[in-house]
Every structure is written in C-alpha cells, then in structure tokens.
C-alpha cells in the first residue's frame, strides 16, 4: 500500500518544519505533491494531509469502525482528560455529545448575547486612546471572561477571581511551544515545564471539583441558565447524569476549545478588517449582524486558528481517493489548505467578507470547526461570540493598523496566531491617518514562494 508522496526529509526535520514554519510547510507541500501528501512527525506518527472536498466527505462521514477522532486526539488527554468528548469514540462519544448539544443551540444561545456584549464593553473601557494595543491578549481576556461568566456561570466575587487566575496560569503553560513535543512531557524537576503544567492543571481541577460540589448543593440550580448548570441537569437516555469527572473534562474542553481559538480568531478578524476599506464602519452600523457574521466566516476561512483535524485508521485500510491508507495512519483533512483552493474561493488570499453574503458556507468547503459527527459543538456559540464582540468594539472605538505590513502567522502550541499579537492604534474619536497596505488577493506576507521545505 503506497502512501501519497510527501517531503523526503527525516521525521525529525519534518517535525521541526511543522512546528516552526507550518504555513509555508503546508503550502509548499501542496504545490509540489497535490491534493494529498504524507507527512511523518517524530514520535507522533504518519499523517496523510488531504485537501480535496470529495475525499473530505468520505473522511467526515466514515464511522468509528473505520476512522477514530478520539484516538487521533490522544495527545490532548493530559489537558482535557480521558472523558472529554474530543477523546471519545463510538457510543461513548455519541452519548456525551447528545448531553452537551442543547445549551449551544436555538433561543437559548441568543440569550447569551447581551452578557457577551457587556463583558466586551467592560474590557473596552480599559483601552487607552491614541496608543498602540496588541489585541490578542485583550481578546484572550474577553473570551476567558465569557467562559467564566457565560459558560461556567460564575458570579462576580472572590471565587471568580481565584478561578480566573488559576485558569490563566494553566493556559500560559499549556500554549507554549514545548507542549507540542511529546518527549518533553516528563518530570525533569521542580521547575521543569511539565511539572509546572501538572501543578497548574491540578490547581484548576481542585477549584472545578469544589465548584461542582457547591453547584450540586445549590437549590437554585434548576433555574440557572449558564452552560455549566445546564450540563449538570442533562440526562442521557437511561436517566444518568454526567459524573463529576465527566463534567470536569467537558468544562476544560469548553475552556481550551473556546478560549484560545476564539481569542485568536478575533485578533485575526480585527487585523484583517482594519485593512478592509469600510469594514469597521460597516460593523458599527445598527443592522450589522449579517455583515459581522460574514466577517467571522471570512476570517476563519483565511486564518483558521486550527489548521487541520485528524482521524486514525482502524481495523482495515481506508480508501482515500486512489490511495489505500494503512491501519494506524492518521488521515488529516487540512482546513488551512482547503480554504485556499481557488476552485472553491476565487482570489483565495483576498480578505473579502462579501463572499459569504453572496453564498453561505458550504459543508465540505468551510471547515474551521471540523465536519461530520465530530463538528465542534460550540461552533454556533463561537460565531455568535465573535460577531457580538466585533460589533461592540466597532461601535465603541476607532481602530487603525499599527503598521503598514499585514501580520504573519505564528504558532501558539496548536493554534495559528498573529505573529505580533494583532497590534492596532485605538482612538475614541476620528480615525487616525495611517499609510497601510490593504489586504489584496496576492497577500505577499503569506506567499509560499518566500519559503521552502524541500
């Protein structure tokens, strides 16, 4: 069984390229090898990247007897826990997913919008006018507060302050580059990265289990509408609730999946839209919801925080186009490259939110939240959150790019973030004059020809 061709480097060199220069690495591989190519990562495994929508459909519709996402996500277990919906497969995954879905849909979802806007307004009041401000850390502060107050349902007070600080420590150590390197995940002494991670995780766990116990004894639990409380009240078909461990793992999953990725998406959205003529003004209009959603969709197309998803082949070889992929290999739908196909998106490097006003996202062409039965449960919540924050900021402040050049992509653990944190100039009044480079269809800052992998 011949795998698709791929870079001929040793796995250690491919791993170094994937960690340090992931975007050029993928772009050059596609240019050289086509819609499917093989990447070998040291101590991680063999991945077959695929970018063809037809083969993507076969991947996303395959059952757990053929492809397993939970097994492919096993590297996340130290953070998320073994009972996270991202690490489960088959019947266990379906049960957990059904329990988690209701709080993220329908009118209940819209009920969170006002609180999200209030949280954003509180953050904006602290922004200094007339100065440069890096938006990545500011968006991290906003999205963390959204998780604490909307998802976890924490009230203002010392418990909120304590949990916020503990979670910030956990997120700091878990998003550093070493987190991608399996052989560094060992206890090398009191001050080693892994030891600091374990200490931060255990401190968060202790606080969460305390909150779970307190919430179970809260007589007002049936009246609460935060996602944490709704999950505590959920029951499966046999009438069983989530256990304390399952609740902990799902809360951490919502934290990790909904904090860094959403904050990064927002930083990219502002970085793109301040360079798009009339974009901020349009976001500030009273009827801007549809346009704001389009900005979110286009941002997540052009700058998806997560570049790929993976499935492990199990039981028997998996037919991917003309290739039989052997058992144990990872099949990896490549979100980043699918979103740059000119046959799906004319002028694929252009930031043009209007394309999503003309046509809604397509199932196997727009994949920032994955696809099929494993599509992110919080996708609708994330779009609502991003859209609400974009409109709130645009109405309250005028923003300009802090420099003429668009930002490059850099890695924060598994997330693709703006290299300089998305700096902008903030003004409470008139727009500041700035000679900026607009976002064109030939975005030279991301031109794969500027880098080489082989």
Buried (B, 14 or more C-beta within 10 A) or exposed (E): EEBBEBBEBEBEBBBBBBBEBBBBBBBBBBEEBEBBBBBBBBEBBBBBBBBBBEBBBBBBEBEBEBBBBBBBBEBBBBBBBEBBBBBBBEEBBBBBBEBBEBBBEEEEBEEBBEBBBEBBBEBBEEBEEEEEBBBBEBBBBBBBBBBBBBBBBBEEEEBBEBBBEBBBBBBEBBBEBBBBBEEEBEEEEEEBBBBBBBBBBEBBBEBBBEBBEEBEEEEEEEEBEBBBBBBBEBEEEEEEBBEBBBBBBBBBBBBBBBBBBBBBBBBBBBBBBBBBEEBBEBBBEEEBBEBBBBBBBBBBBBBBBBBBBBBBBBEEBBEBBEBBBBEEBBBBBBBBBBBBBEEBBEEBBBBBBEBBBEEEBEEBBBBBBBBBBBBBBBBBBBBBBBBBBBBBBBBBBBBBBBBEEBBEBBBBBBBBBBEBBBBBBBBEEEEBEBEBBEBEEEBEBBEBEEBEBB
